[in-house]
Amino acid sequence: MSNSTVEPKQKNKVFNSTWLRTYKGFEDCSVEDAERIVEQLLALANIVCDHVQKVSKDED
């Protein structure tokens, strides 16, 4: 099986409340809510990355 690597497309991107509030539907989100949502998204991203890496290792 090929040895694929998942790499972020934007390595220097800052994910914070300001970033989130640039997206449609989040413009009026409070800073506190936006920070909480960003934390949840980062946690989810870590879970997904860990899973993908585990599955990739299991396929080798």
Predicted model as a PDB file, atoms N, CA, C, CB and O in Angstrom, pLDDT in the B-factor column:
MODEL        1                                                                  
ATOM      1  N   MET A   1       0.843  -1.175   0.000  1.00 44.00           N  
ATOM      2  CA  MET A   1       0.000   0.000   0.000  1.00 44.00           C  
ATOM      3  C   MET A   1       0.889   1.239   0.000  1.00 44.00           C  
ATOM      4  CB  MET A   1      -0.959  -0.002   1.217  1.00 44.00           C  
ATOM      5  O   MET A   1       1.972   1.232   0.585  1.00 44.00           O  
ATOM      6  N   SER A   2       0.430   2.297  -0.655  1.00 50.00           N  
ATOM      7  CA  SER A   2       1.230   3.515  -0.714  1.00 50.00           C  
ATOM      8  C   SER A   2       1.341   4.159   0.659  1.00 50.00           C  
ATOM      9  CB  SER A   2       0.627   4.503  -1.712  1.00 50.00           C  
ATOM     10  O   SER A   2       0.467   3.999   1.510  1.00 50.00           O  
ATOM     11  N   ASN A   3       2.400   4.868   0.853  1.00 53.00           N  
ATOM     12  CA  ASN A   3       2.667   5.495   2.138  1.00 53.00           C  
ATOM     13  C   ASN A   3       2.276   6.974   2.031  1.00 53.00           C  
ATOM     14  CB  ASN A   3       4.177   5.327   2.555  1.00 53.00           C  
ATOM     15  O   ASN A   3       3.134   7.827   1.805  1.00 53.00           O  
ATOM     16  N   SER A   4       0.977   7.278   2.193  1.00 58.00           N  
ATOM     17  CA  SER A   4       0.517   8.655   2.054  1.00 58.00           C  
ATOM     18  C   SER A   4       0.615   9.386   3.388  1.00 58.00           C  
ATOM     19  CB  SER A   4      -0.926   8.693   1.529  1.00 58.00           C  
ATOM     20  O   SER A   4       0.488   8.793   4.459  1.00 58.00           O  
ATOM     21  N   THR A   5       0.842  10.671   3.289  1.00 60.00           N  
ATOM     22  CA  THR A   5       0.961  11.507   4.471  1.00 60.00           C  
ATOM     23  C   THR A   5      -0.070  12.621   4.379  1.00 60.00           C  
ATOM     24  CB  THR A   5       2.399  12.084   4.613  1.00 60.00           C  
ATOM     25  O   THR A   5      -0.233  13.243   3.329  1.00 60.00           O  
ATOM     26  N   VAL A   6      -0.755  12.865   5.471  1.00 60.00           N  
ATOM     27  CA  VAL A   6      -1.714  13.961   5.514  1.00 60.00           C  
ATOM     28  C   VAL A   6      -0.979  15.181   6.042  1.00 60.00           C  
ATOM     29  CB  VAL A   6      -2.962  13.610   6.403  1.00 60.00           C  
ATOM     30  O   VAL A   6      -0.454  15.174   7.155  1.00 60.00           O  
ATOM     31  N   GLU A   7      -0.950  16.225   5.231  1.00 64.00           N  
ATOM     32  CA  GLU A   7      -0.253  17.441   5.632  1.00 64.00           C  
ATOM     33  C   GLU A   7      -1.214  18.615   5.540  1.00 64.00           C  
ATOM     34  CB  GLU A   7       1.002  17.684   4.753  1.00 64.00           C  
ATOM     35  O   GLU A   7      -2.035  18.681   4.625  1.00 64.00           O  
ATOM     36  N   PRO A   8      -1.112  19.541   6.486  1.00 60.00           N  
ATOM     37  CA  PRO A   8      -1.974  20.722   6.403  1.00 60.00           C  
ATOM     38  C   PRO A   8      -1.633  21.556   5.181  1.00 60.00           C  
ATOM     39  CB  PRO A   8      -1.847  21.572   7.671  1.00 60.00           C  
ATOM     40  O   PRO A   8      -0.462  21.696   4.826  1.00 60.00           O  
ATOM     41  N   LYS A   9      -2.646  22.107   4.539  1.00 64.00           N  
ATOM     42  CA  LYS A   9      -2.418  22.923   3.359  1.00 64.00           C  
ATOM     43  C   LYS A   9      -1.874  24.299   3.735  1.00 64.00           C  
ATOM     44  CB  LYS A   9      -3.706  23.066   2.561  1.00 64.00           C  
ATOM     45  O   LYS A   9      -1.144  24.914   2.958  1.00 64.00           O  
ATOM     46  N   GLN A  10      -2.228  24.778   4.920  1.00 60.00           N  
ATOM     47  CA  GLN A  10      -1.782  26.094   5.367  1.00 60.00           C  
ATOM     48  C   GLN A  10      -1.050  25.928   6.690  1.00 60.00           C  
ATOM     49  CB  GLN A  10      -2.982  27.084   5.510  1.00 60.00           C  
ATOM     50  O   GLN A  10      -1.668  25.932   7.754  1.00 60.00           O  
ATOM     51  N   LYS A  11       0.241  25.786   6.620  1.00 66.00           N  
ATOM     52  CA  LYS A  11       1.021  25.482   7.814  1.00 66.00           C  
ATOM     53  C   LYS A  11       1.086  26.639   8.800  1.00 66.00           C  
ATOM     54  CB  LYS A  11       2.408  25.087   7.423  1.00 66.00           C  
ATOM     55  O   LYS A  11       1.168  26.396  10.004  1.00 66.00           O  
ATOM     56  N   ASN A  12       1.052  27.872   8.347  1.00 71.00           N  
ATOM     57  CA  ASN A  12       1.203  29.014   9.235  1.00 71.00           C  
ATOM     58  C   ASN A  12      -0.119  29.712   9.532  1.00 71.00           C  
ATOM     59  CB  ASN A  12       2.167  29.996   8.638  1.00 71.00           C  
ATOM     60  O   ASN A  12      -0.122  30.857   9.984  1.00 71.00           O  
ATOM     61  N   LYS A  13      -1.214  29.057   9.290  1.00 80.00           N  
ATOM     62  CA  LYS A  13      -2.532  29.650   9.511  1.00 80.00           C  
ATOM     63  C   LYS A  13      -2.805  29.735  11.003  1.00 80.00           C  
ATOM     64  CB  LYS A  13      -3.637  28.829   8.800  1.00 80.00           C  
ATOM     65  O   LYS A  13      -2.512  28.802  11.751  1.00 80.00           O  
ATOM     66  N   VAL A  14      -3.367  30.858  11.432  1.00 86.00           N  
ATOM     67  CA  VAL A  14      -3.743  31.053  12.827  1.00 86.00           C  
ATOM     68  C   VAL A  14      -5.238  30.817  12.948  1.00 86.00           C  
ATOM     69  CB  VAL A  14      -3.354  32.480  13.332  1.00 86.00           C  
ATOM     70  O   VAL A  14      -6.042  31.497  12.310  1.00 86.00           O  
ATOM     71  N   PHE A  15      -5.598  29.854  13.768  1.00 90.00           N  
ATOM     72  CA  PHE A  15      -7.007  29.534  13.976  1.00 90.00           C  
ATOM     73  C   PHE A  15      -7.431  30.106  15.323  1.00 90.00           C  
ATOM     74  CB  PHE A  15      -7.259  27.990  13.915  1.00 90.00           C  
ATOM     75  O   PHE A  15      -7.093  29.566  16.376  1.00 90.00           O  
ATOM     76  N   ASN A  16      -8.172  31.202  15.271  1.00 94.00           N  
ATOM     77  CA  ASN A  16      -8.639  31.843  16.493  1.00 94.00           C  
ATOM     78  C   ASN A  16     -10.035  32.418  16.264  1.00 94.00           C  
ATOM     79  CB  ASN A  16      -7.654  32.953  16.946  1.00 94.00           C  
ATOM     80  O   ASN A  16     -10.639  32.199  15.214  1.00 94.00           O  
ATOM     81  N   SER A  17     -10.539  33.151  17.249  1.00 95.00           N  
ATOM     82  CA  SER A  17     -11.896  33.678  17.146  1.00 95.00           C  
ATOM     83  C   SER A  17     -12.034  34.651  15.974  1.00 95.00           C  
ATOM     84  CB  SER A  17     -12.291  34.371  18.449  1.00 95.00           C  
ATOM     85  O   SER A  17     -13.080  34.697  15.326  1.00 95.00           O  
ATOM     86  N   THR A  18     -10.989  35.423  15.700  1.00 94.00           N  
ATOM     87  CA  THR A  18     -11.035  36.359  14.573  1.00 94.00           C  
ATOM     88  C   THR A  18     -11.166  35.604  13.260  1.00 94.00           C  
ATOM     89  CB  THR A  18      -9.777  37.248  14.550  1.00 94.00           C  
ATOM     90  O   THR A  18     -11.959  35.981  12.398  1.00 94.00           O  
ATOM     91  N   TRP A  19     -10.396  34.548  13.111  1.00 93.00           N  
ATOM     92  CA  TRP A  19     -10.468  33.707  11.907  1.00 93.00           C  
ATOM     93  C   TRP A  19     -11.871  33.131  11.745  1.00 93.00           C  
ATOM     94  CB  TRP A  19      -9.425  32.563  11.974  1.00 93.00           C  
ATOM     95  O   TRP A  19     -12.445  33.195  10.658  1.00 93.00           O  
ATOM     96  N   LEU A  20     -12.425  32.573  12.815  1.00 95.00           N  
ATOM     97  CA  LEU A  20     -13.744  31.939  12.724  1.00 95.00           C  
ATOM     98  C   LEU A  20     -14.816  32.944  12.342  1.00 95.00           C  
ATOM     99  CB  LEU A  20     -14.109  31.272  14.047  1.00 95.00           C  
ATOM    100  O   LEU A  20     -15.720  32.622  11.571  1.00 95.00           O  
ATOM    101  N   ARG A  21     -14.726  34.147  12.867  1.00 95.00           N  
ATOM    102  CA  ARG A  21     -15.750  35.158  12.629  1.00 95.00           C  
ATOM    103  C   ARG A  21     -15.717  35.714  11.211  1.00 95.00           C  
ATOM    104  CB  ARG A  21     -15.592  36.283  13.612  1.00 95.00           C  
ATOM    105  O   ARG A  21     -16.569  36.527  10.853  1.00 95.00           O  
ATOM    106  N   THR A  22     -14.745  35.290  10.389  1.00 94.00           N  
ATOM    107  CA  THR A  22     -14.725  35.694   8.982  1.00 94.00           C  
ATOM    108  C   THR A  22     -15.632  34.812   8.131  1.00 94.00           C  
ATOM    109  CB  THR A  22     -13.299  35.647   8.439  1.00 94.00           C  
ATOM    110  O   THR A  22     -15.872  35.123   6.964  1.00 94.00           O  
ATOM    111  N   TYR A  23     -16.137  33.722   8.692  1.00 94.00           N  
ATOM    112  CA  TYR A  23     -16.977  32.795   7.945  1.00 94.00           C  
ATOM    113  C   TYR A  23     -18.454  33.135   8.089  1.00 94.00           C  
ATOM    114  CB  TYR A  23     -16.726  31.371   8.408  1.00 94.00           C  
ATOM    115  O   TYR A  23     -18.916  33.556   9.149  1.00 94.00           O  
ATOM    116  N   LYS A  24     -19.184  32.941   6.989  1.00 95.00           N  
ATOM    117  CA  LYS A  24     -20.620  33.205   6.967  1.00 95.00           C  
ATOM    118  C   LYS A  24     -21.309  32.378   8.058  1.00 95.00           C  
ATOM    119  CB  LYS A  24     -21.222  32.882   5.566  1.00 95.00           C  
ATOM    120  O   LYS A  24     -21.094  31.171   8.179  1.00 95.00           O  
ATOM    121  N   GLY A  25     -22.129  33.054   8.833  1.00 95.00           N  
ATOM    122  CA  GLY A  25     -22.847  32.398   9.920  1.00 95.00           C  
ATOM    123  C   GLY A  25     -22.173  32.595  11.268  1.00 95.00           C  
ATOM    124  O   GLY A  25     -22.790  32.367  12.308  1.00 95.00           O  
ATOM    125  N   PHE A  26     -20.909  33.019  11.260  1.00 95.00           N  
ATOM    126  CA  PHE A  26     -20.173  33.226  12.503  1.00 95.00           C  
ATOM    127  C   PHE A  26     -19.819  34.700  12.723  1.00 95.00           C  
ATOM    128  CB  PHE A  26     -18.906  32.383  12.501  1.00 95.00           C  
ATOM    129  O   PHE A  26     -19.154  35.035  13.703  1.00 95.00           O  
ATOM    130  N   GLU A  27     -20.256  35.579  11.819  1.00 95.00           N  
ATOM    131  CA  GLU A  27     -19.889  36.987  11.903  1.00 95.00           C  
ATOM    132  C   GLU A  27     -20.331  37.638  13.211  1.00 95.00           C  
ATOM    133  CB  GLU A  27     -20.481  37.736  10.742  1.00 95.00           C  
ATOM    134  O   GLU A  27     -19.612  38.467  13.769  1.00 95.00           O  
ATOM    135  N   ASP A  28     -21.501  37.268  13.695  1.00 95.00           N  
ATOM    136  CA  ASP A  28     -22.058  37.881  14.902  1.00 95.00           C  
ATOM    137  C   ASP A  28     -21.798  37.062  16.161  1.00 95.00           C  
ATOM    138  CB  ASP A  28     -23.541  38.079  14.734  1.00 95.00           C  
ATOM    139  O   ASP A  28     -22.333  37.372  17.226  1.00 95.00           O  
ATOM    140  N   CYS A  29     -20.998  36.046  16.048  1.00 95.00           N  
ATOM    141  CA  CYS A  29     -20.663  35.179  17.174  1.00 95.00           C  
ATOM    142  C   CYS A  29     -19.814  35.971  18.175  1.00 95.00           C  
ATOM    143  CB  CYS A  29     -19.906  33.896  16.689  1.00 95.00           C  
ATOM    144  O   CYS A  29     -18.908  36.705  17.782  1.00 95.00           O  
ATOM    145  N   SER A  30     -20.108  35.821  19.450  1.00 96.00           N  
ATOM    146  CA  SER A  30     -19.306  36.524  20.450  1.00 96.00           C  
ATOM    147  C   SER A  30     -17.881  35.958  20.457  1.00 96.00           C  
ATOM    148  CB  SER A  30     -19.953  36.401  21.863  1.00 96.00           C  
ATOM    149  O   SER A  30     -17.649  34.826  20.031  1.00 96.00           O  
ATOM    150  N   VAL A  31     -16.948  36.753  20.940  1.00 96.00           N  
ATOM    151  CA  VAL A  31     -15.555  36.321  20.993  1.00 96.00           C  
ATOM    152  C   VAL A  31     -15.431  35.070  21.854  1.00 96.00           C  
ATOM    153  CB  VAL A  31     -14.652  37.447  21.541  1.00 96.00           C  
ATOM    154  O   VAL A  31     -14.696  34.145  21.507  1.00 96.00           O  
ATOM    155  N   GLU A  32     -16.140  35.039  22.969  1.00 97.00           N  
ATOM    156  CA  GLU A  32     -16.074  33.885  23.876  1.00 97.00           C  
ATOM    157  C   GLU A  32     -16.598  32.625  23.195  1.00 97.00           C  
ATOM    158  CB  GLU A  32     -16.877  34.162  25.161  1.00 97.00           C  
ATOM    159  O   GLU A  32     -15.988  31.560  23.287  1.00 97.00           O  
ATOM    160  N   ASP A  33     -17.737  32.754  22.508  1.00 97.00           N  
ATOM    161  CA  ASP A  33     -18.296  31.589  21.805  1.00 97.00           C  
ATOM    162  C   ASP A  33     -17.374  31.148  20.673  1.00 97.00           C  
ATOM    163  CB  ASP A  33     -19.700  31.912  21.248  1.00 97.00           C  
ATOM    164  O   ASP A  33     -17.174  29.953  20.454  1.00 97.00           O  
ATOM    165  N   ALA A  34     -16.818  32.113  19.962  1.00 96.00           N  
ATOM    166  CA  ALA A  34     -15.919  31.779  18.859  1.00 96.00           C  
ATOM    167  C   ALA A  34     -14.673  31.059  19.376  1.00 96.00           C  
ATOM    168  CB  ALA A  34     -15.519  33.050  18.087  1.00 96.00           C  
ATOM    169  O   ALA A  34     -14.211  30.104  18.752  1.00 96.00           O  
ATOM    170  N   GLU A  35     -14.129  31.500  20.498  1.00 96.00           N  
ATOM    171  CA  GLU A  35     -12.959  30.829  21.073  1.00 96.00           C  
ATOM    172  C   GLU A  35     -13.293  29.404  21.483  1.00 96.00           C  
ATOM    173  CB  GLU A  35     -12.432  31.610  22.280  1.00 96.00           C  
ATOM    174  O   GLU A  35     -12.493  28.491  21.280  1.00 96.00           O  
ATOM    175  N   ARG A  36     -14.472  29.212  22.058  1.00 97.00           N  
ATOM    176  CA  ARG A  36     -14.904  27.869  22.461  1.00 97.00           C  
ATOM    177  C   ARG A  36     -15.057  26.972  21.230  1.00 97.00           C  
ATOM    178  CB  ARG A  36     -16.239  27.937  23.249  1.00 97.00           C  
ATOM    179  O   ARG A  36     -14.636  25.815  21.246  1.00 97.00           O  
ATOM    180  N   ILE A  37     -15.651  27.497  20.184  1.00 97.00           N  
ATOM    181  CA  ILE A  37     -15.861  26.720  18.954  1.00 97.00           C  
ATOM    182  C   ILE A  37     -14.521  26.360  18.311  1.00 97.00           C  
ATOM    183  CB  ILE A  37     -16.738  27.512  17.952  1.00 97.00           C  
ATOM    184  O   ILE A  37     -14.338  25.235  17.846  1.00 97.00           O  
ATOM    185  N   VAL A  38     -13.583  27.311  18.284  1.00 96.00           N  
ATOM    186  CA  VAL A  38     -12.258  27.033  17.715  1.00 96.00           C  
ATOM    187  C   VAL A  38     -11.570  25.934  18.511  1.00 96.00           C  
ATOM    188  CB  VAL A  38     -11.385  28.311  17.699  1.00 96.00           C  
ATOM    189  O   VAL A  38     -10.947  25.049  17.925  1.00 96.00           O  
ATOM    190  N   GLU A  39     -11.671  25.976  19.828  1.00 96.00           N  
ATOM    191  CA  GLU A  39     -11.080  24.918  20.661  1.00 96.00           C  
ATOM    192  C   GLU A  39     -11.695  23.564  20.329  1.00 96.00           C  
ATOM    193  CB  GLU A  39     -11.273  25.233  22.160  1.00 96.00           C  
ATOM    194  O   GLU A  39     -10.984  22.563  20.245  1.00 96.00           O  
ATOM    195  N   GLN A  40     -13.010  23.527  20.141  1.00 97.00           N  
ATOM    196  CA  GLN A  40     -13.680  22.278  19.796  1.00 97.00           C  
ATOM    197  C   GLN A  40     -13.245  21.784  18.419  1.00 97.00           C  
ATOM    198  CB  GLN A  40     -15.199  22.461  19.835  1.00 97.00           C  
ATOM    199  O   GLN A  40     -13.034  20.587  18.225  1.00 97.00           O  
ATOM    200  N   LEU A  41     -13.112  22.701  17.465  1.00 95.00           N  
ATOM    201  CA  LEU A  41     -12.670  22.312  16.121  1.00 95.00           C  
ATOM    202  C   LEU A  41     -11.248  21.772  16.130  1.00 95.00           C  
ATOM    203  CB  LEU A  41     -12.764  23.500  15.168  1.00 95.00           C  
ATOM    204  O   LEU A  41     -10.949  20.798  15.440  1.00 95.00           O  
ATOM    205  N   LEU A  42     -10.370  22.396  16.906  1.00 93.00           N  
ATOM    206  CA  LEU A  42      -8.995  21.904  17.008  1.00 93.00           C  
ATOM    207  C   LEU A  42      -8.944  20.526  17.663  1.00 93.00           C  
ATOM    208  CB  LEU A  42      -8.137  22.891  17.802  1.00 93.00           C  
ATOM    209  O   LEU A  42      -8.160  19.669  17.254  1.00 93.00           O  
ATOM    210  N   ALA A  43      -9.781  20.315  18.680  1.00 95.00           N  
ATOM    211  CA  ALA A  43      -9.833  18.997  19.318  1.00 95.00           C  
ATOM    212  C   ALA A  43     -10.323  17.947  18.322  1.00 95.00           C  
ATOM    213  CB  ALA A  43     -10.751  19.029  20.564  1.00 95.00           C  
ATOM    214  O   ALA A  43      -9.779  16.845  18.259  1.00 95.00           O  
ATOM    215  N   LEU A  44     -11.343  18.288  17.552  1.00 96.00           N  
ATOM    216  CA  LEU A  44     -11.856  17.363  16.541  1.00 96.00           C  
ATOM    217  C   LEU A  44     -10.800  17.068  15.480  1.00 96.00           C  
ATOM    218  CB  LEU A  44     -13.118  17.937  15.883  1.00 96.00           C  
ATOM    219  O   LEU A  44     -10.636  15.921  15.065  1.00 96.00           O  
ATOM    220  N   ALA A  45     -10.087  18.099  15.044  1.00 93.00           N  
ATOM    221  CA  ALA A  45      -9.026  17.910  14.045  1.00 93.00           C  
ATOM    222  C   ALA A  45      -7.956  16.965  14.572  1.00 93.00           C  
ATOM    223  CB  ALA A  45      -8.394  19.262  13.659  1.00 93.00           C  
ATOM    224  O   ALA A  45      -7.460  16.115  13.833  1.00 93.00           O  
ATOM    225  N   ASN A  46      -7.596  17.107  15.844  1.00 94.00           N  
ATOM    226  CA  ASN A  46      -6.595  16.207  16.436  1.00 94.00           C  
ATOM    227  C   ASN A  46      -7.093  14.772  16.482  1.00 94.00           C  
ATOM    228  CB  ASN A  46      -6.229  16.670  17.846  1.00 94.00           C  
ATOM    229  O   ASN A  46      -6.325  13.846  16.219  1.00 94.00           O  
ATOM    230  N   ILE A  47      -8.352  14.572  16.807  1.00 96.00           N  
ATOM    231  CA  ILE A  47      -8.934  13.230  16.846  1.00 96.00           C  
ATOM    232  C   ILE A  47      -8.895  12.604  15.453  1.00 96.00           C  
ATOM    233  CB  ILE A  47     -10.390  13.278  17.379  1.00 96.00           C  
ATOM    234  O   ILE A  47      -8.512  11.445  15.293  1.00 96.00           O  
ATOM    235  N   VAL A  48      -9.294  13.383  14.451  1.00 95.00           N  
ATOM    236  CA  VAL A  48      -9.316  12.872  13.081  1.00 95.00           C  
ATOM    237  C   VAL A  48      -7.904  12.532  12.611  1.00 95.00           C  
ATOM    238  CB  VAL A  48      -9.960  13.897  12.132  1.00 95.00           C  
ATOM    239  O   VAL A  48      -7.686  11.480  12.011  1.00 95.00           O  
ATOM    240  N   CYS A  49      -6.946  13.419  12.882  1.00 93.00           N  
ATOM    241  CA  CYS A  49      -5.558  13.159  12.468  1.00 93.00           C  
ATOM    242  C   CYS A  49      -4.999  11.921  13.154  1.00 93.00           C  
ATOM    243  CB  CYS A  49      -4.670  14.372  12.778  1.00 93.00           C  
ATOM    244  O   CYS A  49      -4.339  11.104  12.513  1.00 93.00           O  
ATOM    245  N   ASP A  50      -5.254  11.775  14.448  1.00 93.00           N  
ATOM    246  CA  ASP A  50      -4.789  10.594  15.177  1.00 93.00           C  
ATOM    247  C   ASP A  50      -5.392   9.330  14.577  1.00 93.00           C  
ATOM    248  CB  ASP A  50      -5.148  10.700  16.672  1.00 93.00           C  
ATOM    249  O   ASP A  50      -4.700   8.323  14.423  1.00 93.00           O  
ATOM    250  N   HIS A  51      -6.672   9.376  14.242  1.00 93.00           N  
ATOM    251  CA  HIS A  51      -7.347   8.211  13.670  1.00 93.00           C  
ATOM    252  C   HIS A  51      -6.747   7.860  12.303  1.00 93.00           C  
ATOM    253  CB  HIS A  51      -8.866   8.476  13.538  1.00 93.00           C  
ATOM    254  O   HIS A  51      -6.472   6.693  12.021  1.00 93.00           O  
ATOM    255  N   VAL A  52      -6.548   8.870  11.466  1.00 92.00           N  
ATOM    256  CA  VAL A  52      -5.998   8.630  10.131  1.00 92.00           C  
ATOM    257  C   VAL A  52      -4.589   8.037  10.238  1.00 92.00           C  
ATOM    258  CB  VAL A  52      -5.971   9.945   9.308  1.00 92.00           C  
ATOM    259  O   VAL A  52      -4.241   7.119   9.496  1.00 92.00           O  
ATOM    260  N   GLN A  53      -3.788   8.562  11.155  1.00 90.00           N  
ATOM    261  CA  GLN A  53      -2.445   8.040  11.325  1.00 90.00           C  
ATOM    262  C   GLN A  53      -2.475   6.602  11.834  1.00 90.00           C  
ATOM    263  CB  GLN A  53      -1.654   8.923  12.281  1.00 90.00           C  
ATOM    264  O   GLN A  53      -1.680   5.772  11.393  1.00 90.00           O  
ATOM    265  N   LYS A  54      -3.388   6.302  12.762  1.00 88.00           N  
ATOM    266  CA  LYS A  54      -3.504   4.943  13.280  1.00 88.00           C  
ATOM    267  C   LYS A  54      -3.930   3.976  12.182  1.00 88.00           C  
ATOM    268  CB  LYS A  54      -4.502   4.896  14.441  1.00 88.00           C  
ATOM    269  O   LYS A  54      -3.357   2.895  12.051  1.00 88.00           O  
ATOM    270  N   VAL A  55      -4.925   4.357  11.396  1.00 85.00           N  
ATOM    271  CA  VAL A  55      -5.396   3.501  10.320  1.00 85.00           C  
ATOM    272  C   VAL A  55      -4.299   3.288   9.290  1.00 85.00           C  
ATOM    273  CB  VAL A  55      -6.636   4.100   9.661  1.00 85.00           C  
ATOM    274  O   VAL A  55      -4.151   2.185   8.763  1.00 85.00           O  
ATOM    275  N   SER A  56      -3.524   4.336   8.994  1.00 81.00           N  
ATOM    276  CA  SER A  56      -2.429   4.215   8.039  1.00 81.00           C  
ATOM    277  C   SER A  56      -1.372   3.239   8.546  1.00 81.00           C  
ATOM    278  CB  SER A  56      -1.799   5.585   7.771  1.00 81.00           C  
ATOM    279  O   SER A  56      -0.847   2.438   7.772  1.00 81.00           O  
ATOM    280  N   LYS A  57      -1.060   3.298   9.825  1.00 81.00           N  
ATOM    281  CA  LYS A  57      -0.073   2.393  10.400  1.00 81.00           C  
ATOM    282  C   LYS A  57      -0.587   0.955  10.391  1.00 81.00           C  
ATOM    283  CB  LYS A  57       0.277   2.823  11.830  1.00 81.00           C  
ATOM    284  O   LYS A  57       0.178   0.023  10.143  1.00 81.00           O  
ATOM    285  N   ASP A  58      -1.892   0.773  10.662  1.00 79.00           N  
ATOM    286  CA  ASP A  58      -2.468  -0.562  10.676  1.00 79.00           C  
ATOM    287  C   ASP A  58      -2.473  -1.202   9.298  1.00 79.00           C  
ATOM    288  CB  ASP A  58      -3.870  -0.511  11.217  1.00 79.00           C  
ATOM    289  O   ASP A  58      -2.436  -2.427   9.182  1.00 79.00           O  
ATOM    290  N   GLU A  59      -2.520  -0.369   8.234  1.00 75.00           N  
ATOM    291  CA  GLU A  59      -2.551  -0.892   6.869  1.00 75.00           C  
ATOM    292  C   GLU A  59      -1.169  -1.291   6.371  1.00 75.00           C  
ATOM    293  CB  GLU A  59      -3.150   0.136   5.935  1.00 75.00           C  
ATOM    294  O   GLU A  59      -1.057  -2.032   5.395  1.00 75.00           O  
ATOM    295  N   ASP A  60      -0.117  -0.812   7.025  1.00 68.00           N  
ATOM    296  CA  ASP A  60       1.259  -1.128   6.587  1.00 68.00           C  
ATOM    297  C   ASP A  60       1.620  -2.552   6.871  1.00 68.00           C  
ATOM    298  CB  ASP A  60       2.262  -0.218   7.260  1.00 68.00           C  
ATOM    299  O   ASP A  60       2.734  -2.978   6.567  1.00 68.00           O  
TER     300      ASP A  60                                                      
ENDMDL                                                                          
END                                                                             
